[in-house]
Amino acid sequence: MRLTRRQQEILDFIHRRLKRDGLPPTRAEIVENFGFRSPNAAQCHLQALADRGAIRLLAGTARGIVPVESAKQEPSTPQAMTLPIIGRVTAGTPILAVENHEDELAVDREAFSPSPDYALKVKGHSMINAGILDGDLLLVHRTPDARSGQIVVARLGDEVTVKRLRRRGRGIWLDAENPRYKSVQISADSEFSIEGLGVGVVRKRMG
């Protein structure tokens, strides 16, 4: 697989964002990072990477850019897995409790790394600058651990929220991706836990 210098730079950028945030970049973020004049330039490079087998482009997803492992020699077929869709989380119950399930979602288990365990229906506009909109389904890998800068599902008291985790020294903050919303600092006596890591977004198309 031979890539141009620019294609390799974009592929490296995708890998860095996945490692840092747990989510691939949006096309707008690629445009901004490389100084392209239009989203079409980014799309042309992404399509070229897809044609060369370096990535897969998933239709109907807000961040549908999936790097392909070069070590895989055999062609793979999509392997579907079914995830529970979590709607309004009942206060005080585990996030995967049966009473929180609204529906199910079928996804390709190889399209996301790490693999998601459930889909959380996003409510509100606090993460719009991260490409996560009201009504989107955030695919979540269940884990109590996350690095600073990653998008997490966190429980604060009886509330479950989606935010970007920020650590500084011993301090912990939950940052919104919308300037209209304030960051939340986690105090020492807060009932706080990380429920999972955002690994992808599925946007249901309208009508």
ZIGIHU-V56788 format. One record per helix or strand of 2 or more residues. SS is the DSSP state (h for helix, s for strand). FROM is the first residue (numbers start at 0). LEN is the number of residues. Records with the same first field share a line. If there is no record, write none. Layout:
BEGIN
SS: FROM-LEN, FROM-LEN
END
This chain:
BEGIN
h: 4-17, 26-8, 38-13, 97-3, 127-3
s: 54-3, 64-3, 79-7, 100-8, 117-4, 136-6, 150-6, 158-10, 170-5, 183-2, 191-11
END
